[in-house]
Amino acid sequence: MQDKTIDNALLALRKQIIRGDGDGLEHVETLLQMRGVDMPRVLPAMPENSARRGQMAFWIMEALRDGPKPRREIAARIRELRPDVPQEALYWRVDAALSRLRRKGLVWRDGRVWQL
């Protein structure tokens, strides 16, 4: 087995232990230190209710089903579903998703109002 493969397996095991609150973290980190491998920071696992690919587009289409709306109103509707996302970040995510939907021909804009 190549050294790189062993290092990657140990790093994956370390990540799994950190995210799953498992035992043996100190042993895995000791092995990584002995092998001279830098240990990157491990980000927490994504929450269960995190958005999936295409979820923003789906929410936007749902918001527009009952009539045309400005971007801020669409973002406010989605904010009810994702209160964990900061308002400004959500606004710009909605903007990007609307642009993608417009390029696909699924929505169009009349002034500041978006519609299906």
Summary of the structure (lengths in Angstrom):
residues: 116
radius of gyration: 21.9
end to end distance: 55.9
largest distance: 62.9
contacts: 265
relative contact order: 0.11
helix: 57%
strand: 7%
